[in-house]
């Protein structure tokens, strides 16, 4: 029974990878169209500030899609979730939010403080995960002696 569930799970992940790949391809074609129209159709070789901000947001959205695709691919291959990739996707998403943020709409500081706390928390989590991985590679499992202590 578990093999059927595992096969079904792999099939679902494969379908999600294909669908996400299609969405990324269409997003890239949309991004190319936006860049072309911004540079050559509306005004020759000139982008306004709001157009640049929207383009940066779109770039980050495509990067988020690529990172999600990498997460799904890794899970399908290794059957494990790499949390640093998930944290990185969240950091990119919050960076996109900050770039697209219009400060005039958020006159109170609570929203800005909340975003700052989220950024600090995600950054700390990413740092701790990377630090744990570096410690893990430097000091592989050391067998314990009778007292339960390493050598």
C-alpha positions as CSV (number, residue, x, y, z in Angstrom):
1,X,0.0,0.0,0.0
2,X,2.8,2.4,0.8
3,X,4.4,1.9,-2.6
4,X,1.2,3.0,-4.3
5,X,1.0,6.1,-2.1
6,X,4.7,6.9,-2.8
7,X,4.1,6.5,-6.5
8,X,1.1,8.7,-6.4
9,X,3.0,11.3,-4.4
10,X,5.8,11.3,-7.0
11,X,3.3,11.6,-9.8
12,X,1.7,14.6,-8.1
13,X,5.1,16.3,-7.7
14,X,6.0,15.6,-11.3
15,X,2.7,17.2,-12.4
16,X,3.4,20.2,-10.2
17,X,6.9,20.5,-11.6
18,X,5.5,20.5,-15.2
19,X,2.8,23.0,-14.4
20,X,5.3,25.3,-12.6
21,X,7.7,25.0,-15.5
22,X,4.9,26.1,-17.9
23,X,4.0,29.1,-15.6
24,X,7.7,30.1,-15.5
25,X,8.0,29.9,-19.3
26,X,4.9,32.1,-19.7
27,X,6.2,34.5,-17.0
28,X,9.5,34.9,-18.8
29,X,7.7,35.6,-22.1
30,X,5.6,38.2,-20.4
31,X,8.7,39.7,-18.8
32,X,10.3,39.9,-22.3
33,X,7.2,41.6,-23.6
34,X,7.2,44.1,-20.8
35,X,10.9,45.0,-21.3
36,X,10.4,45.3,-25.1
37,X,7.3,47.5,-24.8
38,X,9.0,49.6,-22.1
39,X,12.1,50.2,-24.1
40,X,11.0,50.3,-27.7
41,X,7.2,51.0,-28.0
42,X,6.2,53.5,-25.3
43,X,9.3,55.6,-25.1
44,X,12.5,54.8,-26.9
45,X,15.2,53.5,-24.5
46,X,13.6,55.0,-21.4
47,X,11.7,53.4,-18.5
48,X,9.9,55.4,-15.9
49,X,10.5,54.7,-12.2
50,X,7.2,52.8,-11.7
51,X,8.0,50.7,-14.8
52,X,11.4,49.8,-13.3
53,X,9.9,48.9,-10.0
54,X,7.4,46.7,-11.7
55,X,10.1,45.0,-13.8
56,X,12.2,44.3,-10.7
57,X,9.2,42.8,-9.0
58,X,8.5,40.7,-12.0
59,X,12.1,39.5,-12.1
60,X,11.9,38.5,-8.5
61,X,8.6,36.7,-9.1
62,X,10.3,34.6,-11.8
63,X,13.2,33.9,-9.4
64,X,10.7,32.8,-6.8
65,X,9.2,30.4,-9.3
66,X,12.6,29.0,-10.3
67,X,13.5,28.4,-6.6
68,X,10.1,26.7,-6.0
69,X,10.8,24.5,-9.0
70,X,14.2,23.6,-7.5
71,X,12.6,22.8,-4.2
72,X,10.1,20.4,-5.9
73,X,12.8,18.9,-8.0
74,X,15.0,18.3,-5.0
75,X,12.1,16.7,-3.1
76,X,11.3,14.4,-6.0
77,X,14.9,13.3,-6.4
78,X,16.0,13.0,-2.7
79,X,12.7,12.8,-0.9
80,X,13.8,15.5,1.5
81,X,13.1,19.2,1.8
82,X,16.0,21.5,1.9
83,X,14.9,24.2,4.4
84,X,17.5,26.7,3.3
85,X,15.9,26.8,-0.1
86,X,12.4,27.4,1.5
87,X,13.9,30.2,3.6
88,X,15.6,31.7,0.6
89,X,12.3,31.7,-1.3
90,X,10.6,33.4,1.6
91,X,13.4,36.0,1.7
92,X,13.1,36.7,-2.0
93,X,9.3,37.0,-1.6
94,X,9.6,39.5,1.3
95,X,12.3,41.4,-0.7
96,X,9.9,41.6,-3.6
97,X,7.2,43.0,-1.2
98,X,9.6,45.6,0.1
99,X,10.6,46.7,-3.4
100,X,7.0,47.0,-4.6
101,X,6.0,48.7,-1.3
102,X,4.6,52.2,-1.6
103,X,5.5,54.0,1.6
104,X,2.6,56.4,1.2
105,X,0.1,53.6,1.8
106,X,1.7,52.6,5.1
107,X,1.7,55.7,7.2
108,X,1.8,53.8,10.5
109,X,5.0,52.1,11.4
110,X,3.5,48.8,12.6
111,X,3.4,47.3,9.1
112,X,7.0,48.4,8.4
113,X,8.2,47.0,11.8
114,X,6.4,43.7,11.0
115,X,8.2,43.4,7.7
116,X,11.5,44.2,9.4
117,X,10.9,41.5,12.0
118,X,10.0,39.0,9.3
119,X,13.2,39.9,7.4
120,X,15.4,39.6,10.5
121,X,13.8,36.3,11.5
122,X,14.2,34.8,8.0
123,X,17.8,36.0,7.8
124,X,18.6,34.6,11.2
125,X,17.0,31.2,10.3
126,X,19.0,31.1,7.0
127,X,22.2,31.9,8.9
128,X,21.6,29.2,11.5
129,X,20.8,26.6,8.9
130,X,24.0,27.4,7.0
131,X,26.0,27.5,10.2
132,X,24.6,24.1,11.3
133,X,25.5,22.6,7.8
134,X,29.0,24.0,8.0
135,X,29.5,22.5,11.5
136,X,28.1,19.2,10.2
137,X,30.6,19.1,7.4
138,X,33.5,20.0,9.6
139,X,32.8,17.6,12.4
140,X,31.1,14.4,11.1
141,X,29.5,12.1,13.5
142,X,32.1,11.1,16.2
143,X,31.3,7.9,18.0
144,X,30.6,8.3,21.7
145,X,32.5,6.5,24.4
146,X,30.9,4.7,27.4
147,X,30.1,8.0,29.1
148,X,28.1,9.2,26.1
149,X,30.7,11.9,25.2
150,X,32.5,12.2,21.9
151,X,36.3,11.7,21.7
